Amino acid sequence: MGDVIQTGHDWVGAQWDWPLQQNDGVVKMINNKEKFEVGLDCQYFAPKEIEVRVNGENIQIHARHESRSDELGEILREVNRTYRLPQDIDILSLKSHLSSRGILTISAKKK
């Protein structure tokens, strides 16, 4: 085996990756003077299957539904993601809401 090569990136948190997002998985984010808001495609999950937690400066999102069978086989979906929150948001104002179309919106006011 060769030497380990460190991988770098220029990603600065302006985009969140969410594997169930339409197209390329990039999440649209609003981050201005008044508010912070992201919308994640969670249409495959019921509200009770989605858990959102704040852990310090990070937000942890876990969505999972048990396997079920269809004519093609078994289906199991699970997504775990942790993202760093902007430092200028009011953590106490952080909210999550699942729309009837399955979009999980996470929002917060600015300090």
C-alpha distance (Angstrom), angle and dihedral (degrees) to the residues before:
residue distance angle dihedral
M1 . . .
G2 3.76 . .
D3 3.77 131.8 .
V4 3.79 119.9 -65.7
I5 3.79 110.9 -105.0
Q6 3.79 115.8 -151.7
T7 3.77 113.8 -129.9
G8 3.77 117.9 -139.0
H9 3.76 132.0 -167.1
D10 3.77 140.3 -172.4
W11 3.79 94.7 -140.6
V12 3.79 109.8 130.2
G13 3.78 101.0 -178.5
A14 3.80 95.9 -90.1
Q15 3.80 87.8 124.2
W16 3.77 130.7 40.5
D17 3.78 119.8 -150.5
W18 3.78 114.5 -135.2
P19 3.80 115.5 173.4
L20 3.82 96.4 -148.4
Q21 3.80 94.6 52.5
Q22 3.79 116.2 118.5
N23 3.81 118.1 -100.3
D24 3.80 112.3 -5.1
G25 3.80 100.6 0.0
V26 3.80 94.8 -109.7
V27 3.79 113.3 140.6
K28 3.79 121.8 -139.8
M29 3.77 111.1 -125.0
I30 3.79 134.0 -168.6
N31 3.78 112.2 -154.2
N32 3.80 112.2 161.6
K33 3.81 137.4 133.3
E34 3.79 93.5 -74.9
K35 3.80 105.7 39.8
F36 3.77 151.3 -1.8
E37 3.81 118.4 -137.2
V38 3.80 138.7 164.4
G39 3.79 130.8 177.5
L40 3.80 121.6 -149.3
D41 3.80 125.3 -166.6
C42 3.82 105.4 -119.7
Q43 3.79 98.8 154.8
Y44 3.80 92.0 131.8
F45 3.81 93.1 59.7
A46 3.81 134.4 72.4
P47 3.82 118.0 -134.1
K48 3.82 91.7 -104.5
E49 3.83 89.6 55.5
I50 3.82 94.3 59.4
E51 3.79 123.6 79.5
V52 3.82 123.9 -174.4
R53 3.81 119.9 -172.8
V54 3.77 135.3 174.1
N55 3.79 115.2 -139.6
G56 3.79 111.2 -179.7
E57 3.83 107.4 -63.4
N58 3.80 92.6 -11.4
I59 3.77 135.8 82.3
Q60 3.79 118.1 -147.4
I61 3.79 120.5 -156.0
H62 3.79 121.4 -169.5
A63 3.79 121.4 178.2
R64 3.81 121.8 175.2
H65 3.74 139.8 156.1
E66 3.76 126.0 -171.3
S67 3.76 119.7 -105.7
R68 3.75 117.2 -86.8
S69 3.75 131.3 -178.0
D70 3.77 129.4 -119.7
E71 3.78 133.3 167.4
L72 3.82 91.4 -75.7
G73 3.79 98.1 47.7
E74 3.79 136.9 -90.2
I75 3.79 125.4 -19.2
L76 3.79 124.2 -157.1
R77 3.80 122.5 168.0
E78 3.78 125.1 -171.6
V79 3.79 131.2 162.0
N80 3.81 126.4 -175.8
R81 3.78 119.1 -178.0
T82 3.80 135.2 163.2
Y83 3.80 119.8 -164.7
R84 3.79 131.9 -177.0
L85 3.79 111.7 -118.7
P86 3.80 121.0 -135.5
Q87 3.80 111.1 -92.7
D88 3.80 93.6 -129.9
I89 3.81 98.1 62.5
D90 3.79 126.6 103.6
I91 3.82 101.4 -117.0
L92 3.82 90.9 -160.4
S93 3.82 90.1 60.9
L94 3.82 93.6 53.5
K95 3.82 112.1 126.6
S96 3.78 136.8 174.9
H97 3.80 125.2 -156.4
L98 3.81 131.3 179.8
S99 3.81 112.8 -148.7
S100 3.79 124.4 -147.1
R101 3.83 86.9 -105.3
G102 3.81 91.1 58.5
I103 3.81 99.4 -104.6
L104 3.80 113.0 143.3
T105 3.82 107.0 -150.2
I106 3.78 118.7 -163.1
S107 3.79 114.3 -168.7
A108 3.78 141.1 167.2
K109 3.79 138.9 175.6
K110 3.77 121.1 -116.1
K111 3.81 121.9 -110.1
